[in-house]
Amino acid sequence: MADGAMKEVLRITVVTSHLPHVATSGGRRRELELMERIADQHHVEMICVTKTFDEDRQLVRRLRSRCHGIRLVPTDIQAPEVPPIDGDARPWHVARHASAFAPAEIARGLRRHRPDVVHVEGYYLMQHLPGGWPGPILLGTQNVEHALLRQRAELTIDRMCRQLLLEQVLRTRSFEREAWRRAESVVAVSPEDRLRMLTDEANLEVHVVGNGADHEPTLPRGVGTEGVPVSTTGPPLIAYVANFDYWPSRDGAEWFLDEILPRLHSGTTDFDVAFVGNMSSRTLADRARAAGVRVVGLVPSLDALYRSAHVVVCPIRVGGGVKVKVLEALRAGATIITTSVGAEGLASAQREVLNIADDPADFADAAKALVSVPRQRRGSGGPLPTWGAAAQELERCYRVMIDRAGASRTSTSRS
């Protein structure tokens, strides 16, 4: 990250909702790639308010050498997916990340570390930050959560479920806006998310720190040992790579099974379909297998898959930010079909090499056309974004805030 000149080493406390290692999702990949680069240059202490305390405790040693310190704090309910609690007026994300231990632990960590800046990754963790903290606070966001809930409500047919989601939209929007206002600066992943925030809060300072594509899509030894569904001699392969435990990806899988796959079967070309990634839902896995889809869990490396698949699909209808899996597939030169949501945040040159379809019939037609011809290698649409550039922009945000805080203290002391 250094540009040749010596820079002051910053003290940064990062509050996050999970240990970013192992990078089994796009969000964890983002946190891992950014924090590794920041910690390589600066003094970083990470406090993880985690819903999977025992699992993260087994993995924490993998990151200890990269950070000055890592502290794990359990949430009150230990489960990756926490169902809504009857009578709880808080937004789901806020309730899921409630922790009786976190406020005191974070306060102790701040007193001990004395950071120049506090980076809180997720509006729902701001509930644990001590009131009256005098230093700069940067709030990192990977989505505008109330916008995702609104998208989800619009897709929901059941009236009671839709009403419940709309109530969550209002609650979440209120908590999100309060968190945005409390932070001195907010980081968005895409220009579209930045615009969504400024539409709600015109006076926010919002910076865009995008995702990169120059990582190896691999997992450490011992994680992801299933066989990669690669076939260069059999039927053409259609691959959907995602964290299927994340609701937007799960919805995309259901939409693919319900609306796209039946239309694909109306063609004459044989093909295989594989769902690759986290999938703890047995219901979804059983549905996929019943439809003839190969369900593959985590795999050690995605490179071979991206390079052998006829088509990589990303049929998501809900989301924001920039999709890491789309960037990975672009880097591998894969032929990609996605939706407007899946293409969000990409440069126009990258969008031009994608096949974008929001209608299931159009999506299926594009897939049928692509599996009926020899596998193609596509370009990436020009240079792809890098994690180094993203980390430099994040560091710049830190320094702007710290410099401003220093100038404010100087002005106050003079007065």
Contacts in CASP RR format, 6 or more apart in sequence:
PFRMAT RR
TARGET T0000
AUTHOR 0000-0000-0000
METHOD contacts of the structure
MODEL  1
MADGAMKEVLRITVVTSHLPHVATSGGRRRELELMERIADQHHVEMICVT
KTFDEDRQLVRRLRSRCHGIRLVPTDIQAPEVPPIDGDARPWHVARHASA
FAPAEIARGLRRHRPDVVHVEGYYLMQHLPGGWPGPILLGTQNVEHALLR
QRAELTIDRMCRQLLLEQVLRTRSFEREAWRRAESVVAVSPEDRLRMLTD
EANLEVHVVGNGADHEPTLPRGVGTEGVPVSTTGPPLIAYVANFDYWPSR
DGAEWFLDEILPRLHSGTTDFDVAFVGNMSSRTLADRARAAGVRVVGLVP
SLDALYRSAHVVVCPIRVGGGVKVKVLEALRAGATIITTSVGAEGLASAQ
REVLNIADDPADFADAAKALVSVPRQRRGSGGPLPTWGAAAQELERCYRV
MIDRAGASRTSTSRS
1 37 0 8 1.000
1 38 0 8 1.000
1 40 0 8 1.000
1 41 0 8 1.000
1 388 0 8 1.000
1 391 0 8 1.000
1 392 0 8 1.000
1 395 0 8 1.000
2 41 0 8 1.000
7 41 0 8 1.000
9 41 0 8 1.000
9 42 0 8 1.000
9 43 0 8 1.000
10 42 0 8 1.000
10 43 0 8 1.000
10 116 0 8 1.000
10 117 0 8 1.000
10 395 0 8 1.000
10 398 0 8 1.000
10 399 0 8 1.000
10 402 0 8 1.000
11 42 0 8 1.000
11 43 0 8 1.000
11 45 0 8 1.000
11 113 0 8 1.000
11 114 0 8 1.000
11 115 0 8 1.000
11 116 0 8 1.000
11 117 0 8 1.000
12 38 0 8 1.000
12 42 0 8 1.000
12 43 0 8 1.000
12 44 0 8 1.000
12 45 0 8 1.000
12 115 0 8 1.000
12 116 0 8 1.000
12 117 0 8 1.000
12 118 0 8 1.000
12 119 0 8 1.000
12 398 0 8 1.000
13 44 0 8 1.000
13 45 0 8 1.000
13 46 0 8 1.000
13 47 0 8 1.000
13 109 0 8 1.000
13 110 0 8 1.000
13 113 0 8 1.000
13 115 0 8 1.000
13 117 0 8 1.000
13 118 0 8 1.000
13 119 0 8 1.000
14 35 0 8 1.000
14 44 0 8 1.000
14 45 0 8 1.000
14 46 0 8 1.000
14 47 0 8 1.000
14 119 0 8 1.000
14 121 0 8 1.000
15 46 0 8 1.000
15 47 0 8 1.000
15 49 0 8 1.000
15 106 0 8 1.000
15 118 0 8 1.000
15 119 0 8 1.000
15 120 0 8 1.000
15 121 0 8 1.000
15 125 0 8 1.000
15 128 0 8 1.000
15 129 0 8 1.000
16 31 0 8 1.000
16 46 0 8 1.000
16 47 0 8 1.000
16 48 0 8 1.000
16 49 0 8 1.000
16 121 0 8 1.000
16 122 0 8 1.000
16 125 0 8 1.000
17 48 0 8 1.000
17 49 0 8 1.000
17 50 0 8 1.000
17 51 0 8 1.000
17 97 0 8 1.000
17 121 0 8 1.000
17 122 0 8 1.000
17 124 0 8 1.000
17 125 0 8 1.000
18 28 0 8 1.000
18 48 0 8 1.000
18 50 0 8 1.000
18 51 0 8 1.000
18 52 0 8 1.000
18 56 0 8 1.000
19 48 0 8 1.000
19 50 0 8 1.000
19 56 0 8 1.000
19 59 0 8 1.000
19 60 0 8 1.000
19 63 0 8 1.000
19 70 0 8 1.000
19 72 0 8 1.000
20 27 0 8 1.000
20 28 0 8 1.000
20 29 0 8 1.000
20 31 0 8 1.000
20 32 0 8 1.000
20 35 0 8 1.000
20 63 0 8 1.000
21 28 0 8 1.000
21 32 0 8 1.000
21 59 0 8 1.000
21 62 0 8 1.000
21 63 0 8 1.000
22 28 0 8 1.000
22 59 0 8 1.000
22 62 0 8 1.000
22 219 0 8 1.000
22 220 0 8 1.000
22 223 0 8 1.000
23 29 0 8 1.000
23 32 0 8 1.000
23 33 0 8 1.000
23 219 0 8 1.000
24 219 0 8 1.000
24 223 0 8 1.000
24 243 0 8 1.000
24 277 0 8 1.000
24 278 0 8 1.000
24 298 0 8 1.000
25 243 0 8 1.000
25 245 0 8 1.000
25 246 0 8 1.000
25 278 0 8 1.000
26 211 0 8 1.000
26 243 0 8 1.000
26 323 0 8 1.000
26 324 0 8 1.000
26 325 0 8 1.000
27 142 0 8 1.000
27 324 0 8 1.000
29 211 0 8 1.000
29 215 0 8 1.000
29 324 0 8 1.000
30 142 0 8 1.000
30 189 0 8 1.000
30 211 0 8 1.000
30 324 0 8 1.000
31 121 0 8 1.000
33 212 0 8 1.000
33 215 0 8 1.000
33 387 0 8 1.000
33 390 0 8 1.000
33 391 0 8 1.000
34 209 0 8 1.000
34 387 0 8 1.000
34 390 0 8 1.000
34 391 0 8 1.000
34 394 0 8 1.000
35 44 0 8 1.000
35 46 0 8 1.000
35 66 0 8 1.000
35 67 0 8 1.000
36 66 0 8 1.000
37 387 0 8 1.000
37 388 0 8 1.000
37 391 0 8 1.000
38 44 0 8 1.000
38 391 0 8 1.000
38 394 0 8 1.000
38 395 0 8 1.000
39 66 0 8 1.000
39 67 0 8 1.000
39 68 0 8 1.000
40 66 0 8 1.000
41 395 0 8 1.000
42 395 0 8 1.000
43 68 0 8 1.000
44 67 0 8 1.000
44 68 0 8 1.000
44 69 0 8 1.000
45 67 0 8 1.000
45 68 0 8 1.000
45 69 0 8 1.000
45 70 0 8 1.000
45 71 0 8 1.000
45 109 0 8 1.000
45 113 0 8 1.000
45 115 0 8 1.000
46 63 0 8 1.000
46 67 0 8 1.000
46 69 0 8 1.000
46 70 0 8 1.000
46 71 0 8 1.000
47 70 0 8 1.000
47 71 0 8 1.000
47 73 0 8 1.000
47 102 0 8 1.000
47 105 0 8 1.000
47 106 0 8 1.000
47 109 0 8 1.000
48 56 0 8 1.000
48 70 0 8 1.000
48 71 0 8 1.000
48 72 0 8 1.000
48 73 0 8 1.000
49 73 0 8 1.000
49 74 0 8 1.000
49 75 0 8 1.000
49 97 0 8 1.000
49 99 0 8 1.000
49 102 0 8 1.000
49 125 0 8 1.000
49 128 0 8 1.000
50 56 0 8 1.000
50 72 0 8 1.000
50 73 0 8 1.000
50 74 0 8 1.000
50 75 0 8 1.000
51 75 0 8 1.000
51 77 0 8 1.000
51 78 0 8 1.000
51 79 0 8 1.000
51 80 0 8 1.000
51 82 0 8 1.000
51 96 0 8 1.000
51 97 0 8 1.000
52 78 0 8 1.000
52 80 0 8 1.000
53 72 0 8 1.000
53 73 0 8 1.000
53 74 0 8 1.000
53 75 0 8 1.000
53 78 0 8 1.000
54 78 0 8 1.000
56 72 0 8 1.000
57 72 0 8 1.000
60 70 0 8 1.000
60 72 0 8 1.000
62 220 0 8 1.000
63 70 0 8 1.000
64 70 0 8 1.000
68 113 0 8 1.000
71 105 0 8 1.000
71 109 0 8 1.000
73 99 0 8 1.000
73 101 0 8 1.000
73 102 0 8 1.000
73 105 0 8 1.000
73 106 0 8 1.000
74 99 0 8 1.000
74 101 0 8 1.000
75 96 0 8 1.000
75 97 0 8 1.000
75 98 0 8 1.000
75 99 0 8 1.000
75 102 0 8 1.000
76 98 0 8 1.000
76 99 0 8 1.000
76 100 0 8 1.000
77 96 0 8 1.000
77 98 0 8 1.000
80 245 0 8 1.000
80 280 0 8 1.000
81 245 0 8 1.000
81 280 0 8 1.000
82 92 0 8 1.000
82 95 0 8 1.000
82 96 0 8 1.000
84 92 0 8 1.000
84 95 0 8 1.000
84 164 0 8 1.000
85 95 0 8 1.000
88 95 0 8 1.000
89 171 0 8 1.000
90 98 0 8 1.000
90 171 0 8 1.000
90 175 0 8 1.000
91 124 0 8 1.000
91 145 0 8 1.000
91 168 0 8 1.000
91 171 0 8 1.000
91 172 0 8 1.000
91 175 0 8 1.000
92 168 0 8 1.000
92 172 0 8 1.000
93 123 0 8 1.000
93 124 0 8 1.000
93 145 0 8 1.000
93 172 0 8 1.000
94 124 0 8 1.000
94 127 0 8 1.000
94 175 0 8 1.000
96 124 0 8 1.000
97 124 0 8 1.000
97 125 0 8 1.000
97 127 0 8 1.000
98 127 0 8 1.000
99 128 0 8 1.000
102 125 0 8 1.000
102 128 0 8 1.000
103 128 0 8 1.000
103 129 0 8 1.000
103 130 0 8 1.000
106 128 0 8 1.000
106 129 0 8 1.000
106 130 0 8 1.000
107 130 0 8 1.000
110 118 0 8 1.000
110 130 0 8 1.000
110 133 0 8 1.000
116 136 0 8 1.000
116 398 0 8 1.000
116 402 0 8 1.000
117 135 0 8 1.000
117 136 0 8 1.000
117 137 0 8 1.000
117 138 0 8 1.000
117 398 0 8 1.000
117 401 0 8 1.000
117 402 0 8 1.000
118 129 0 8 1.000
118 133 0 8 1.000
118 135 0 8 1.000
118 136 0 8 1.000
118 137 0 8 1.000
118 138 0 8 1.000
119 138 0 8 1.000
119 140 0 8 1.000
119 398 0 8 1.000
120 126 0 8 1.000
120 129 0 8 1.000
120 137 0 8 1.000
120 138 0 8 1.000
120 139 0 8 1.000
120 140 0 8 1.000
120 179 0 8 1.000
120 183 0 8 1.000
121 140 0 8 1.000
121 142 0 8 1.000
122 139 0 8 1.000
122 140 0 8 1.000
122 141 0 8 1.000
122 142 0 8 1.000
122 179 0 8 1.000
123 139 0 8 1.000
123 141 0 8 1.000
123 145 0 8 1.000
123 175 0 8 1.000
123 176 0 8 1.000
123 179 0 8 1.000
123 180 0 8 1.000
124 175 0 8 1.000
124 179 0 8 1.000
126 139 0 8 1.000
126 178 0 8 1.000
126 179 0 8 1.000
126 182 0 8 1.000
126 183 0 8 1.000
129 137 0 8 1.000
129 182 0 8 1.000
135 405 0 8 1.000
136 184 0 8 1.000
136 185 0 8 1.000
136 398 0 8 1.000
136 401 0 8 1.000
136 402 0 8 1.000
136 404 0 8 1.000
136 405 0 8 1.000
137 182 0 8 1.000
137 183 0 8 1.000
137 184 0 8 1.000
138 183 0 8 1.000
138 184 0 8 1.000
138 185 0 8 1.000
138 186 0 8 1.000
138 187 0 8 1.000
138 397 0 8 1.000
138 398 0 8 1.000
138 401 0 8 1.000
139 179 0 8 1.000
139 180 0 8 1.000
139 182 0 8 1.000
139 183 0 8 1.000
139 185 0 8 1.000
139 186 0 8 1.000
139 187 0 8 1.000
140 186 0 8 1.000
140 187 0 8 1.000
141 186 0 8 1.000
141 187 0 8 1.000
141 188 0 8 1.000
141 189 0 8 1.000
141 193 0 8 1.000
141 197 0 8 1.000
142 189 0 8 1.000
142 321 0 8 1.000
143 189 0 8 1.000
143 193 0 8 1.000
143 319 0 8 1.000
143 320 0 8 1.000
143 321 0 8 1.000
144 176 0 8 1.000
144 188 0 8 1.000
144 193 0 8 1.000
144 196 0 8 1.000
144 197 0 8 1.000
144 320 0 8 1.000
145 172 0 8 1.000
145 176 0 8 1.000
146 168 0 8 1.000
146 169 0 8 1.000
146 170 0 8 1.000
146 172 0 8 1.000
146 173 0 8 1.000
146 176 0 8 1.000
147 196 0 8 1.000
147 319 0 8 1.000
147 320 0 8 1.000
148 248 0 8 1.000
148 318 0 8 1.000
148 319 0 8 1.000
148 320 0 8 1.000
149 165 0 8 1.000
149 168 0 8 1.000
149 169 0 8 1.000
149 172 0 8 1.000
150 165 0 8 1.000
150 166 0 8 1.000
150 169 0 8 1.000
151 317 0 8 1.000
151 318 0 8 1.000
151 319 0 8 1.000
151 341 0 8 1.000
152 165 0 8 1.000
152 247 0 8 1.000
152 251 0 8 1.000
152 318 0 8 1.000
153 162 0 8 1.000
153 165 0 8 1.000
153 166 0 8 1.000
153 169 0 8 1.000
155 251 0 8 1.000
155 317 0 8 1.000
155 318 0 8 1.000
156 162 0 8 1.000
156 165 0 8 1.000
173 200 0 8 1.000
177 200 0 8 1.000
177 201 0 8 1.000
180 186 0 8 1.000
180 197 0 8 1.000
180 200 0 8 1.000
180 201 0 8 1.000
180 204 0 8 1.000
181 201 0 8 1.000
181 204 0 8 1.000
184 205 0 8 1.000
184 401 0 8 1.000
184 404 0 8 1.000
184 405 0 8 1.000
185 205 0 8 1.000
185 206 0 8 1.000
185 207 0 8 1.000
185 397 0 8 1.000
185 400 0 8 1.000
185 401 0 8 1.000
186 197 0 8 1.000
186 204 0 8 1.000
186 205 0 8 1.000
186 206 0 8 1.000
186 207 0 8 1.000
187 206 0 8 1.000
187 207 0 8 1.000
187 208 0 8 1.000
187 209 0 8 1.000
187 394 0 8 1.000
187 397 0 8 1.000
188 194 0 8 1.000
188 197 0 8 1.000
188 206 0 8 1.000
188 207 0 8 1.000
188 208 0 8 1.000
188 209 0 8 1.000
188 321 0 8 1.000
189 208 0 8 1.000
189 209 0 8 1.000
189 210 0 8 1.000
189 211 0 8 1.000
189 320 0 8 1.000
189 321 0 8 1.000
189 322 0 8 1.000
189 345 0 8 1.000
190 208 0 8 1.000
190 210 0 8 1.000
190 320 0 8 1.000
190 321 0 8 1.000
190 322 0 8 1.000
190 344 0 8 1.000
190 345 0 8 1.000
191 208 0 8 1.000
191 345 0 8 1.000
192 320 0 8 1.000
192 321 0 8 1.000
192 344 0 8 1.000
192 345 0 8 1.000
193 320 0 8 1.000
193 321 0 8 1.000
194 206 0 8 1.000
194 207 0 8 1.000
194 208 0 8 1.000
197 204 0 8 1.000
197 206 0 8 1.000
198 204 0 8 1.000
198 206 0 8 1.000
207 393 0 8 1.000
207 397 0 8 1.000
208 393 0 8 1.000
209 390 0 8 1.000
209 393 0 8 1.000
209 394 0 8 1.000
209 397 0 8 1.000
210 321 0 8 1.000
210 322 0 8 1.000
210 385 0 8 1.000
210 390 0 8 1.000
210 393 0 8 1.000
211 321 0 8 1.000
211 322 0 8 1.000
211 324 0 8 1.000
211 327 0 8 1.000
211 385 0 8 1.000
211 387 0 8 1.000
211 390 0 8 1.000
212 322 0 8 1.000
212 324 0 8 1.000
212 327 0 8 1.000
212 384 0 8 1.000
212 385 0 8 1.000
212 386 0 8 1.000
212 387 0 8 1.000
212 388 0 8 1.000
212 389 0 8 1.000
212 390 0 8 1.000
213 327 0 8 1.000
213 328 0 8 1.000
213 330 0 8 1.000
213 331 0 8 1.000
213 380 0 8 1.000
213 384 0 8 1.000
213 385 0 8 1.000
213 386 0 8 1.000
214 331 0 8 1.000
214 384 0 8 1.000
214 386 0 8 1.000
214 387 0 8 1.000
214 388 0 8 1.000
215 328 0 8 1.000
215 387 0 8 1.000
216 301 0 8 1.000
216 303 0 8 1.000
217 301 0 8 1.000
217 302 0 8 1.000
217 303 0 8 1.000
217 306 0 8 1.000
217 328 0 8 1.000
218 300 0 8 1.000
218 301 0 8 1.000
218 302 0 8 1.000
218 303 0 8 1.000
219 298 0 8 1.000
219 299 0 8 1.000
219 300 0 8 1.000
219 301 0 8 1.000
221 300 0 8 1.000
222 300 0 8 1.000
223 298 0 8 1.000
223 300 0 8 1.000
224 297 0 8 1.000
224 298 0 8 1.000
224 299 0 8 1.000
224 300 0 8 1.000
225 300 0 8 1.000
226 296 0 8 1.000
226 297 0 8 1.000
226 298 0 8 1.000
226 299 0 8 1.000
227 296 0 8 1.000
227 299 0 8 1.000
228 296 0 8 1.000
228 299 0 8 1.000
228 300 0 8 1.000
228 301 0 8 1.000
228 304 0 8 1.000
228 305 0 8 1.000
229 237 0 8 1.000
229 239 0 8 1.000
229 272 0 8 1.000
229 274 0 8 1.000
229 276 0 8 1.000
229 294 0 8 1.000
229 296 0 8 1.000
229 305 0 8 1.000
230 237 0 8 1.000
230 304 0 8 1.000
230 305 0 8 1.000
230 308 0 8 1.000
231 237 0 8 1.000
231 272 0 8 1.000
231 308 0 8 1.000
232 308 0 8 1.000
234 272 0 8 1.000
235 269 0 8 1.000
235 270 0 8 1.000
235 271 0 8 1.000
235 272 0 8 1.000
236 269 0 8 1.000
236 270 0 8 1.000
236 271 0 8 1.000
236 272 0 8 1.000
236 310 0 8 1.000
236 311 0 8 1.000
236 371 0 8 1.000
236 375 0 8 1.000
237 271 0 8 1.000
237 272 0 8 1.000
237 273 0 8 1.000
237 274 0 8 1.000
237 308 0 8 1.000
237 309 0 8 1.000
237 310 0 8 1.000
237 311 0 8 1.000
238 264 0 8 1.000
238 271 0 8 1.000
238 272 0 8 1.000
238 273 0 8 1.000
238 274 0 8 1.000
238 309 0 8 1.000
238 310 0 8 1.000
238 311 0 8 1.000
238 312 0 8 1.000
238 313 0 8 1.000
238 367 0 8 1.000
238 371 0 8 1.000
239 273 0 8 1.000
239 274 0 8 1.000
239 276 0 8 1.000
239 305 0 8 1.000
239 306 0 8 1.000
239 309 0 8 1.000
239 311 0 8 1.000
239 312 0 8 1.000
239 313 0 8 1.000
240 253 0 8 1.000
240 256 0 8 1.000
240 273 0 8 1.000
240 274 0 8 1.000
240 275 0 8 1.000
240 276 0 8 1.000
240 312 0 8 1.000
240 313 0 8 1.000
240 314 0 8 1.000
240 315 0 8 1.000
241 276 0 8 1.000
241 277 0 8 1.000
241 302 0 8 1.000
241 305 0 8 1.000
241 306 0 8 1.000
241 312 0 8 1.000
241 325 0 8 1.000
241 328 0 8 1.000
241 329 0 8 1.000
242 249 0 8 1.000
242 252 0 8 1.000
242 253 0 8 1.000
242 275 0 8 1.000
242 276 0 8 1.000
242 277 0 8 1.000
242 314 0 8 1.000
242 316 0 8 1.000
242 325 0 8 1.000
243 249 0 8 1.000
243 277 0 8 1.000
243 278 0 8 1.000
244 250 0 8 1.000
244 253 0 8 1.000
244 275 0 8 1.000
244 277 0 8 1.000
244 278 0 8 1.000
244 279 0 8 1.000
244 281 0 8 1.000
244 284 0 8 1.000
245 278 0 8 1.000
245 279 0 8 1.000
245 280 0 8 1.000
245 281 0 8 1.000
247 318 0 8 1.000
248 316 0 8 1.000
248 317 0 8 1.000
248 318 0 8 1.000
248 319 0 8 1.000
249 316 0 8 1.000
250 281 0 8 1.000
250 284 0 8 1.000
251 316 0 8 1.000
251 317 0 8 1.000
251 318 0 8 1.000
252 315 0 8 1.000
252 316 0 8 1.000
252 317 0 8 1.000
253 275 0 8 1.000
253 284 0 8 1.000
253 288 0 8 1.000
253 315 0 8 1.000
254 284 0 8 1.000
254 287 0 8 1.000
255 315 0 8 1.000
255 317 0 8 1.000
255 360 0 8 1.000
256 313 0 8 1.000
256 315 0 8 1.000
257 287 0 8 1.000
257 288 0 8 1.000
257 291 0 8 1.000
257 293 0 8 1.000
259 360 0 8 1.000
260 315 0 8 1.000
260 360 0 8 1.000
260 363 0 8 1.000
260 364 0 8 1.000
260 367 0 8 1.000
261 273 0 8 1.000
261 291 0 8 1.000
261 293 0 8 1.000
261 364 0 8 1.000
263 360 0 8 1.000
263 361 0 8 1.000
263 364 0 8 1.000
263 365 0 8 1.000
264 271 0 8 1.000
264 364 0 8 1.000
264 367 0 8 1.000
264 368 0 8 1.000
266 364 0 8 1.000
267 368 0 8 1.000
269 368 0 8 1.000
269 371 0 8 1.000
269 372 0 8 1.000
271 310 0 8 1.000
271 371 0 8 1.000
272 294 0 8 1.000
273 292 0 8 1.000
273 293 0 8 1.000
273 294 0 8 1.000
274 293 0 8 1.000
274 294 0 8 1.000
274 295 0 8 1.000
274 296 0 8 1.000
274 305 0 8 1.000
275 288 0 8 1.000
275 293 0 8 1.000
275 294 0 8 1.000
275 295 0 8 1.000
275 296 0 8 1.000
276 296 0 8 1.000
276 297 0 8 1.000
276 299 0 8 1.000
276 302 0 8 1.000
276 305 0 8 1.000
277 296 0 8 1.000
277 297 0 8 1.000
277 298 0 8 1.000
277 299 0 8 1.000
278 297 0 8 1.000
278 298 0 8 1.000
279 285 0 8 1.000
279 295 0 8 1.000
279 297 0 8 1.000
285 295 0 8 1.000
288 295 0 8 1.000
289 295 0 8 1.000
299 305 0 8 1.000
302 328 0 8 1.000
302 332 0 8 1.000
303 332 0 8 1.000
306 312 0 8 1.000
306 328 0 8 1.000
306 329 0 8 1.000
306 332 0 8 1.000
306 333 0 8 1.000
306 334 0 8 1.000
307 332 0 8 1.000
307 333 0 8 1.000
307 334 0 8 1.000
308 375 0 8 1.000
309 334 0 8 1.000
309 335 0 8 1.000
309 375 0 8 1.000
310 335 0 8 1.000
310 370 0 8 1.000
310 371 0 8 1.000
310 375 0 8 1.000
311 334 0 8 1.000
311 335 0 8 1.000
311 336 0 8 1.000
311 337 0 8 1.000
311 367 0 8 1.000
311 370 0 8 1.000
311 371 0 8 1.000
312 329 0 8 1.000
312 334 0 8 1.000
312 335 0 8 1.000
312 336 0 8 1.000
312 337 0 8 1.000
313 336 0 8 1.000
313 337 0 8 1.000
313 338 0 8 1.000
313 363 0 8 1.000
313 367 0 8 1.000
314 323 0 8 1.000
314 325 0 8 1.000
314 326 0 8 1.000
314 329 0 8 1.000
314 336 0 8 1.000
314 337 0 8 1.000
314 338 0 8 1.000
314 339 0 8 1.000
314 342 0 8 1.000
315 337 0 8 1.000
315 338 0 8 1.000
315 339 0 8 1.000
315 363 0 8 1.000
316 323 0 8 1.000
316 338 0 8 1.000
316 339 0 8 1.000
316 341 0 8 1.000
316 342 0 8 1.000
317 339 0 8 1.000
317 341 0 8 1.000
317 358 0 8 1.000
318 341 0 8 1.000
319 341 0 8 1.000
319 342 0 8 1.000
319 344 0 8 1.000
320 341 0 8 1.000
320 344 0 8 1.000
320 345 0 8 1.000
321 344 0 8 1.000
321 345 0 8 1.000
322 344 0 8 1.000
322 345 0 8 1.000
322 346 0 8 1.000
323 338 0 8 1.000
323 342 0 8 1.000
323 344 0 8 1.000
326 336 0 8 1.000
326 338 0 8 1.000
326 342 0 8 1.000
326 343 0 8 1.000
326 346 0 8 1.000
326 354 0 8 1.000
327 384 0 8 1.000
327 385 0 8 1.000
329 336 0 8 1.000
330 336 0 8 1.000
330 350 0 8 1.000
330 353 0 8 1.000
330 378 0 8 1.000
330 379 0 8 1.000
330 380 0 8 1.000
330 381 0 8 1.000
330 384 0 8 1.000
331 380 0 8 1.000
331 384 0 8 1.000
333 377 0 8 1.000
333 378 0 8 1.000
333 379 0 8 1.000
333 380 0 8 1.000
334 378 0 8 1.000
335 355 0 8 1.000
335 370 0 8 1.000
335 375 0 8 1.000
335 376 0 8 1.000
335 377 0 8 1.000
335 378 0 8 1.000
336 353 0 8 1.000
336 354 0 8 1.000
336 355 0 8 1.000
336 378 0 8 1.000
337 354 0 8 1.000
337 355 0 8 1.000
337 356 0 8 1.000
337 357 0 8 1.000
337 363 0 8 1.000
337 366 0 8 1.000
337 367 0 8 1.000
337 370 0 8 1.000
338 354 0 8 1.000
338 355 0 8 1.000
338 356 0 8 1.000
338 357 0 8 1.000
339 356 0 8 1.000
339 357 0 8 1.000
339 358 0 8 1.000
339 363 0 8 1.000
340 356 0 8 1.000
340 358 0 8 1.000
343 350 0 8 1.000
343 351 0 8 1.000
343 354 0 8 1.000
343 356 0 8 1.000
346 354 0 8 1.000
349 381 0 8 1.000
349 382 0 8 1.000
350 380 0 8 1.000
350 381 0 8 1.000
350 382 0 8 1.000
350 384 0 8 1.000
352 381 0 8 1.000
353 378 0 8 1.000
353 379 0 8 1.000
353 380 0 8 1.000
353 381 0 8 1.000
355 366 0 8 1.000
355 370 0 8 1.000
357 363 0 8 1.000
357 365 0 8 1.000
357 366 0 8 1.000
370 376 0 8 1.000
END
